[in-house]
């Protein structure tokens, strides 16, 4: 008699695990703290703006952004730096 069973190998859902981890570690806590995810992101954006104001970049400098993701820092710094 022939065995017609198919063996499946399940691969981990790395993207889903990352998303759940971020949500559990950051988003849920920030939503509780700020009332909504929109308010939480607005708060994070304001903190980025404050940090950018503290970074002294002149027009003669080069900025290297490694693994920058959204470019929240690289784009504003690129507008000021030489390269």
DSSP file (Angstrom, degrees, kcal/mol; ACC not computed):
  #  RESIDUE AA STRUCTURE BP1 BP2  ACC     N-H-->O    O-->H-N    N-H-->O    O-->H-N    TCO  KAPPA ALPHA  PHI   PSI    X-CA   Y-CA   Z-CA
    1    1 A X              0   0    0      0, 0.0     2,-0.3     0, 0.0     0, 0.0   0.000 360.0 360.0 360.0 136.1    0.0    0.0    0.0
    2    2 A X        -     0   0    0      2,-0.0     2,-0.6     1,-0.0     0, 0.0  -0.621 360.0-131.1 -87.1 139.6    1.3    3.4   -1.0
    3    3 A X        -     0   0    0     -2,-0.3    -1,-0.0     1,-0.1     0, 0.0  -0.814  22.0-177.7 -90.5 116.7    1.7    6.2    1.6
    4    4 A X        +     0   0    0     -2,-0.6     2,-0.2     2,-0.1    -1,-0.1   0.120  36.4 128.1-102.8  19.9    0.2    9.5    0.3
    5    5 A X        -     0   0    0      1,-0.0     2,-0.4     2,-0.0    -2,-0.1  -0.542  48.9-145.0 -78.1 142.3    1.0   11.7    3.2
    6    6 A X        -     0   0    0     -2,-0.2     2,-0.5     2,-0.0    -2,-0.1  -0.906   8.8-140.6-106.9 134.0    2.8   15.0    2.5
    7    7 A X        -     0   0    0     -2,-0.4     2,-0.4     2,-0.0    -2,-0.0  -0.836  17.0-162.3 -97.1 126.8    5.4   16.3    4.9
    8    8 A X        -     0   0    0     -2,-0.5     2,-0.6     2,-0.0    -2,-0.0  -0.875   8.6-152.1-108.7 139.8    5.3   20.0    5.5
    9    9 A X        -     0   0    0     -2,-0.4     2,-0.5     2,-0.0    -2,-0.0  -0.953  16.1-144.6-109.4 118.9    8.2   22.0    7.0
   10   10 A X        -     0   0    0     -2,-0.6     2,-0.3     3,-0.0     3,-0.0  -0.708   9.9-152.2 -86.5 127.3    6.9   25.1    8.8
   11   11 A X        -     0   0    0     -2,-0.5     2,-0.0     1,-0.1    -2,-0.0  -0.749  28.5 -99.8 -95.4 145.5    9.2   28.1    8.6
   12   12 A X        -     0   0    0     -2,-0.3     2,-1.5     1,-0.1     3,-0.2  -0.344  26.3-125.6 -62.6 143.6    9.2   30.7   11.3
   13   13 A X     >  +     0   0    0      1,-0.2     4,-2.6     2,-0.1     5,-0.2  -0.667  37.2 173.3 -88.1  80.5    7.2   33.8   10.6
   14   14 A X  H  > S+     0   0    0     -2,-1.5     4,-2.5     1,-0.2    -1,-0.2   0.894  74.8  49.9 -60.9 -42.9   10.1   36.2   11.3
   15   15 A X  H  > S+     0   0    0      1,-0.2     4,-2.6     2,-0.2    -1,-0.2   0.919 112.8  47.0 -63.6 -42.6    8.2   39.3   10.2
   16   16 A X  H  > S+     0   0    0      2,-0.2     4,-2.6     1,-0.2    -1,-0.2   0.896 111.6  50.7 -65.3 -40.1    5.2   38.5   12.3
   17   17 A X  H  X S+     0   0    0     -4,-2.6     4,-2.3     2,-0.2    -2,-0.2   0.908 111.7  48.3 -63.8 -41.3    7.4   37.7   15.3
   18   18 A X  H  X S+     0   0    0     -4,-2.5     4,-2.6     2,-0.2     5,-0.2   0.933 112.3  48.5 -63.7 -46.3    9.2   41.1   14.9
   19   19 A X  H  X S+     0   0    0     -4,-2.6     4,-2.6     1,-0.2    -2,-0.2   0.925 113.0  46.8 -62.0 -45.0    5.9   42.9   14.5
   20   20 A X  H  X S+     0   0    0     -4,-2.6     4,-2.8     1,-0.2     5,-0.2   0.894 111.9  52.1 -63.7 -38.9    4.4   41.3   17.6
   21   21 A X  H  X S+     0   0    0     -4,-2.3     4,-2.8    -5,-0.2     5,-0.3   0.919 111.1  46.1 -63.5 -43.8    7.6   42.0   19.6
   22   22 A X  H  X>S+     0   0    0     -4,-2.6     4,-3.1     2,-0.2     5,-1.6   0.935 113.9  49.3 -63.0 -45.7    7.6   45.7   18.6
   23   23 A X  I  <>S+     0   0    0     -4,-2.6     5,-3.0    -5,-0.2     6,-0.3   0.926 116.4  41.6 -60.8 -44.8    3.9   45.9   19.5
   24   24 A X  I  <5S+     0   0    0     -4,-2.8     5,-0.2    -5,-0.2    -1,-0.2   0.891 122.4  39.1 -70.9 -38.9    4.3   44.2   22.8
   25   25 A X  I  <5S+     0   0    0     -4,-2.8    -2,-0.2    -5,-0.2    -3,-0.2   0.840 136.8   1.3 -82.5 -33.3    7.6   46.0   23.8
   26   26 A X  I  X5S+     0   0    0     -4,-3.1     4,-2.7    -5,-0.3     5,-0.2   0.772 121.4  52.1-121.2 -59.0    6.8   49.5   22.5
   27   27 A X  I  ><S+     0   0    0     -5,-1.6     4,-2.8     1,-0.2     5,-0.2   0.907 109.6  47.3 -60.8 -49.1    3.5   50.2   20.9
   28   28 A X  H  ><S+     0   0    0     -5,-3.0     4,-2.1    -6,-0.2    -1,-0.2   0.923 115.4  46.6 -60.1 -43.6    1.2   48.9   23.6
   29   29 A X  H  > S+     0   0    0     -6,-0.3     4,-2.3    -5,-0.2    -1,-0.2   0.904 114.3  47.8 -64.2 -41.3    3.1   50.7   26.4
   30   30 A X  H  X S+     0   0    0     -4,-2.7     4,-3.1     2,-0.2     5,-0.3   0.862 109.4  52.8 -70.4 -35.3    3.2   53.9   24.3
   31   31 A X  H  X S+     0   0    0     -4,-2.8     4,-2.5    -5,-0.2    -1,-0.2   0.923 111.0  47.0 -64.7 -43.0   -0.5   53.7   23.5
   32   32 A X  H  < S+     0   0    0     -4,-2.1    -2,-0.2    -5,-0.2    -1,-0.2   0.925 116.9  44.6 -61.9 -43.4   -1.3   53.4   27.2
   33   33 A X  H  < S+     0   0    0     -4,-2.3    -2,-0.2     1,-0.2    -1,-0.2   0.900 127.6  26.2 -68.8 -41.7    1.0   56.3   28.1
   34   34 A X  H  < S-     0   0    0     -4,-3.1    -2,-0.2    -5,-0.1    -3,-0.2   0.527 102.2-118.6-106.1  -8.2   -0.1   58.6   25.3
   35   35 A X  S  < S+     0   0    0     -4,-2.5     2,-0.3    -5,-0.3    -4,-0.1   0.077  84.4  26.4  97.0 -25.9   -3.7   57.5   24.6
   36   36 A X  S  > S-     0   0    0     -6,-0.3     4,-2.0     1,-0.1     5,-0.1  -0.981  78.6-110.6-160.5 162.6   -3.4   56.4   21.0
   37   37 A X  H  > S+     0   0    0     -2,-0.3     4,-2.4     2,-0.2     5,-0.2   0.850 118.1  56.0 -67.1 -32.6   -0.8   55.2   18.5
   38   38 A X  H  > S+     0   0    0      2,-0.2     4,-2.5     1,-0.2    -1,-0.2   0.936 108.4  46.3 -64.7 -45.9   -1.0   58.5   16.7
   39   39 A X  H  > S+     0   0    0      1,-0.2     4,-2.3     2,-0.2    -1,-0.2   0.878 111.1  53.7 -63.0 -37.5   -0.2   60.5   19.9
   40   40 A X  H  X S+     0   0    0     -4,-2.0     4,-2.2     2,-0.2    -2,-0.2   0.928 110.7  45.1 -63.4 -45.0    2.7   58.1   20.6
   41   41 A X  H  X S+     0   0    0     -4,-2.4     4,-2.7     2,-0.2    -2,-0.2   0.883 111.1  53.8 -67.2 -37.8    4.2   58.6   17.1
   42   42 A X  H  X S+     0   0    0     -4,-2.5     4,-2.2     2,-0.2    -1,-0.2   0.915 109.3  48.9 -60.4 -41.9    3.7   62.4   17.5
   43   43 A X  H  X S+     0   0    0     -4,-2.3     4,-1.8     2,-0.2    -2,-0.2   0.923 111.7  48.4 -62.6 -44.9    5.6   62.2   20.8
   44   44 A X  H  X S+     0   0    0     -4,-2.2     4,-1.8     1,-0.2    -2,-0.2   0.893 110.5  52.0 -62.7 -39.7    8.4   60.2   19.1
   45   45 A X  H  X S+     0   0    0     -4,-2.7     4,-2.2     1,-0.2    -1,-0.2   0.899 107.2  52.0 -64.5 -40.6    8.6   62.7   16.3
   46   46 A X  H  X S+     0   0    0     -4,-2.2     4,-2.0     1,-0.2    -1,-0.2   0.885 108.1  51.7 -62.8 -38.3    8.9   65.6   18.6
   47   47 A X  H  X S+     0   0    0     -4,-1.8     4,-2.1     2,-0.2    -1,-0.2   0.879 108.3  51.9 -66.0 -37.3   11.8   63.9   20.4
   48   48 A X  H  X S+     0   0    0     -4,-1.8     4,-2.8     2,-0.2    -2,-0.2   0.913 107.9  51.6 -63.5 -43.1   13.5   63.3   17.0
   49   49 A X  H  X S+     0   0    0     -4,-2.2     4,-1.8     1,-0.2    -2,-0.2   0.905 109.3  50.0 -61.7 -41.5   13.2   67.0   16.2
   50   50 A X  H  X S+     0   0    0     -4,-2.0     4,-1.0     1,-0.2    -1,-0.2   0.910 111.9  48.1 -63.1 -42.2   14.8   68.0   19.6
   51   51 A X  H >X S+     0   0    0     -4,-2.1     4,-1.1     1,-0.2     3,-0.6   0.913 109.0  53.3 -64.7 -42.7   17.7   65.6   19.0
   52   52 A X  H 3< S+     0   0    0     -4,-2.8     3,-0.4     1,-0.3    -1,-0.2   0.868 105.1  55.1 -61.3 -35.9   18.2   66.9   15.4
   53   53 A X  H 3< S+     0   0    0     -4,-1.8    -1,-0.3     1,-0.2    -2,-0.2   0.802 107.3  51.0 -66.4 -27.6   18.4   70.5   16.8
   54   54 A X  H << S+     0   0    0     -4,-1.0     2,-0.7    -3,-0.6    -1,-0.2   0.686  88.9  91.1 -83.4 -18.6   21.2   69.3   19.2
   55   55 A X     <  -     0   0    0     -4,-1.1     2,-1.0    -3,-0.4    -4,-0.0  -0.686  69.7-149.7 -82.5 116.7   23.3   67.7   16.4
   56   56 A X        +     0   0    0     -2,-0.7     2,-0.5     2,-0.0    -3,-0.1  -0.764  25.6 167.9 -91.9 103.6   25.7   70.3   15.1
   57   57 A X        -     0   0    0     -2,-1.0     2,-0.2     4,-0.0     6,-0.0  -0.957  17.1-156.4-116.5 131.7   26.4   69.6   11.5
   58   58 A X    >   -     0   0    0     -2,-0.5     3,-1.6     1,-0.1    24,-0.5  -0.610  31.9-107.1-102.8 169.0   28.2   72.0    9.2
   59   59 A X  T 3  S+     0   0    0      1,-0.3    -1,-0.1    22,-0.2    22,-0.0   0.576 116.8  60.1 -70.4  -8.4   28.0   72.3    5.5
   60   60 A X  T 3  S+     0   0    0     21,-0.1    -1,-0.3    22,-0.1     2,-0.2   0.448  90.5  92.0 -96.7  -0.1   31.6   71.0    5.2
   61   61 A X    <   -     0   0    0     -3,-1.6    21,-2.4    19,-0.1    22,-1.3  -0.577  65.1-137.5 -99.6 158.3   30.7   67.6    6.9
   62   62 A X        -     0   0    0     21,-0.2     2,-0.5    20,-0.2    -4,-0.1  -0.920  14.2-153.0-110.8 137.4   29.7   64.2    5.5
   63   63 A X        -     0   0    0     -2,-0.4     2,-0.5    11,-0.1    -6,-0.0  -0.936   5.3-165.5-112.7 131.6   26.9   62.2    7.2
   64   64 A X        -     0   0    0     -2,-0.5     2,-0.6     2,-0.0    -2,-0.0  -0.974   2.6-166.7-117.0 119.7   26.8   58.4    6.9
   65   65 A X        -     0   0    0     -2,-0.5     2,-0.6     9,-0.0     3,-0.3  -0.924   4.4-168.9-109.1 113.8   23.5   56.8    7.9
   66   66 A X  S    S-     0   0    0     -2,-0.6    -2,-0.0     1,-0.2     0, 0.0  -0.904  74.1  -8.6-106.3 121.2   23.8   53.0    8.4
   67   67 A X  S    S+     0   0    0     -2,-0.6    -1,-0.2     1,-0.1     0, 0.0   0.884  81.2 162.3  65.4  39.0   20.6   51.1    8.8
   68   68 A X    >   -     0   0    0     -3,-0.3     3,-1.2     1,-0.2     2,-0.8   0.627  20.4-167.0 -72.2 -14.5   18.6   54.3    9.0
   69   69 A X  T 3  S+     0   0    0      1,-0.3    -1,-0.2     2,-0.1    -2,-0.1  -0.508  74.0  14.6  68.7-108.5   15.3   52.8    8.3
   70   70 A X  T 3  S-     0   0    0     -2,-0.8    -1,-0.3     1,-0.1    -2,-0.1   0.621  96.4-121.3 -80.2 -13.8   12.8   55.6    7.6
   71   71 A X    <>  +     0   0    0     -3,-1.2     4,-2.1     3,-0.1     5,-0.5   0.673  61.8 146.7  80.7  17.1   15.5   58.3    7.2
   72   72 A X  T  4 S+     0   0    0     -4,-0.4     4,-0.3     1,-0.2    -3,-0.1   0.784  82.7  23.5 -59.2 -27.6   14.0   60.4   10.0
   73   73 A X  T  > S+     0   0    0     -5,-0.2     4,-2.1     2,-0.1     5,-0.2   0.787 120.6  56.5-102.2 -41.4   17.5   61.6   10.9
   74   74 A X  H  > S+     0   0    0      1,-0.2     4,-2.6     2,-0.2     5,-0.2   0.886 104.1  52.1 -62.7 -42.2   19.4   61.1    7.6
   75   75 A X  H  X S+     0   0    0     -4,-2.1     4,-1.3     2,-0.2    -1,-0.2   0.952 112.8  42.3 -65.7 -50.3   17.1   63.3    5.4
   76   76 A X  H  4 S+     0   0    0     -5,-0.5     4,-0.5    -4,-0.3     3,-0.2   0.896 117.1  48.8 -63.1 -37.1   17.2   66.4    7.6
   77   77 A X  H >X S+     0   0    0     -4,-2.1     4,-2.8     1,-0.2     3,-1.2   0.866 105.9  57.4 -68.5 -35.2   20.9   66.0    8.2
   78   78 A X  H 3< S+     0   0    0     -4,-2.6    -1,-0.2     1,-0.3    -2,-0.2   0.802  98.9  60.5 -65.1 -27.8   21.5   65.6    4.5
   79   79 A X  T 3< S+     0   0    0     -4,-1.3    -1,-0.3    -3,-0.2    -2,-0.2   0.701 116.0  32.7 -70.6 -18.6   19.9   68.9    3.9
   80   80 A X  T <4 S+     0   0    0     -3,-1.2    -2,-0.2    -4,-0.5    -1,-0.2   0.795 105.8  77.7-104.4 -39.7   22.6   70.6    6.0
   81   81 A X  S  < S-     0   0    0     -4,-2.8   -22,-0.2     1,-0.1   -19,-0.2  -0.187  81.0-119.7 -75.5 164.0   25.7   68.5    5.4
   82   82 A X              0   0    0    -21,-2.4   -20,-0.2   -24,-0.5    -1,-0.1   0.936 360.0 360.0 -65.1 -48.1   28.0   68.6    2.4
   83   83 A X              0   0    0    -22,-1.3   -21,-0.2   -19,-0.0    -1,-0.1   0.294 360.0 360.0-131.2 360.0   27.3   64.9    1.6
